[in-house]
C-alpha cells in the first residue's frame, strides 16, 4: 500500500467498470486484498481501479511514492494574470509566462505564445504553475552537470510539494528549486533510436495523417534537419512523421525489459546505451557507445566495470544496468 506503479503495456483493469490503462499511466496502491489483487488510484480519467494479481507484471514499481495532496492544496482556477511556466519547444526549457485569455472550456492563451489556445490536455504537458513542482517522482530526466559540462541521465526521487523543489538520484541531498529546474533539469530530448511514449491523443504530420492514441509507444527512426521526427509506432503499418512542435507530446522512456544485469557475467564486454553517470564514490560520465569489461559482480548484483579510456574501474548499480548493452562476440 502506498507504492507508486507505472503502466508498462496497455491492458484493461478488472473493476466492474473496466478502464483501458495505457503506458506511462501512474497510480498509487490503495489496498491489496487476500488474493493479492490491488486497488490502485490512477492519475487522470482512470481513477480508482482494481488490477488482478495476474496482471501486476504489466506494472513497474517506481522508487518512491508521491505525497498525497489534500483538497486544500489543489490549484485554483486560472484567470488573467496567473503566473505560469511554459515549456518552450524552441528553447527546450521552461520559461515564465502570464495568462492573457481564458475560455469557458478551460483553454488559455499566454503572453509568450499569443493567439495560440492551449487546451486542458495540452496544459498537462506544456504548462506548470509557478512555484509548483515541474517534475514528478519517478520521472526519467537529464541533469546538466557543472562538473562534467554535459547532460547526464537521472531520476527524480523526491518532490517537495510546498515549494516545488526536487531531488535527483545522482545528486541526493541537494534540492533543486523551481528556478534551477528551468535550466538544469530537462526531459531527455527525442533522438534517433529513442523509445518514446505518447502523452495525449495526437494526429501525425505525415502526408496522410493518422491518429496516434495516448499511451502508444514507438521507436524514433530519424530526426531531420528541421527537428521533425519519423517514428515507428506500435500497431501502425507505416512510420509516421511528427513536427518538432509536437515532440513535447512525447516522453522519452527507459527501455523496460532490456535490463541486462541478470544476464551479465565477469568478463563480458558491455557498451553504454546512452550517456550516464557511474555509481562510484568518485563519479564519472560514461559517454554513449563507450565500451568496458565486467571485472566483478558483487552479492547485490552491482557491476564493477573497466571502461576503455578510464583509469579507475567504475561501479554501475544493478538498478542502472539498463544503461548498458552486452556486446556479443567481443
Secondary structure by P-SEA (a helix, b strand, c coil): ccbbbbbcbbbbbcccbbbbbcccbbbbbccccccccccccccccccbbbbcccccccccccccccccccccccccccccccccccccccccbbbbbbbccccccccccccccccccccaaaaacccccccccccccccccccccccccbbbbbbbcccccccbbbbccccccccccccccccccccccccccbbbbbccbbbbcccbbbbbcccbbbbbcccccccbbbbbcccccbbbbbcccccccbbbbccccccccccccccbbbbcccbbbbcccbbbbbcccbbbbbcccccccbbbbbcccccbbbbbcccccccccccccc
